[in-house]
């Protein structure tokens, strides 16, 4: 029984071919394509408004050099948001519950921000490793600690997204299993459990949106330190 709870996180395959590539390409198929008409429909208008508002809020603390990342951040936000939301549907697979995928997104983007800082302003980038006014005896210790915290950033990005989505999916499956088991024995308790499951599902929808936003927001903060 315990193993079956974690089977939902296994990458599905068909004829020996992993279907995670199909799951990753599905969000781009669902988005409406811009049209050449003068007036757009409501869906395109809502999509454009959301992207504009999100980009404005995200790039507000960045200088003009960081605005080049606007398209990348907006695309990544929509990509993660769609993957997280589709994963809440029945009989679907959530690629963002795989740590390998999340680390594959976090490490290159974090490394790009570090390389930009080292290339454009190396003195300022290296200055983050040692706060001003540090006592002489604490300099080696602080440099070591700040270096470790710098390299932990991509790990924290990937683990945070994986852990939050995995915990939510497990909790939903546990409560749903309890509701099915209690239905013929204690119908009243089963109904209350189903109500709790509905409220938890609403919470997971919020978590799916918030975690996608937090992932991109932290990347923008890392970029802000290096541009």
NORJOHU-V505958 format. One line per field, one symbol per residue. ss: DSSP state (H for helix, E for strand, L for the rest). psi: psi as a letter, one per 40 degrees, with the letter a starting at -180 (. if undefined). burial: + if it has 9 or more other C-alpha atoms within 8 Angstrom, else -. A space follows every 50 residues. Layout:
ss = ???
psi = ???
burial = ???
This chain:
ss = LHHHHHHHHLLLEELLEELHHHHHHHHHHHLLLLLLLLLLLHHHHHHHHH HHHHHHHHHLLLLHHHHHHHHHHHHHHHHHHHHHHHLLLLLLLLHHHLHH HHHHHHHHHHHHHHHHHHHHLHHHHHHLLLLLLLLHHHHHHHHHHHHHHH HHHHHHHHHHHHHHHHHHHHHHHHHHHHHHHHHLLLHHHHHHHHHHHHHH HHHHHHHHHHHHHHHHHHHHHHHHLLL
psi = dddddedeehhiihfehhedddddedddddhiiiieidhiiddddddddd ddddddddedeiaddeeeedddddddddddddddddeeiifihhdeehdd ddddddddddddddddddddgdddddddehihehiddedddddddddddd eedddddddddddddddddddddddddddddededgdddddddddddddd ddddddddddddddddddddddddee.
burial = ----++--+-+-+----+++--++--+----------------++----- +--++--++--++--++--+--++-++-++++++++++----+++++++- +++-+++-++--++-+++--++-+++--++--------+--++--++--- --+++-+++-++++++-+++-+++++-+++-++---+-+++-++--+--+ +--++-+++-+++-++++++-+++-++
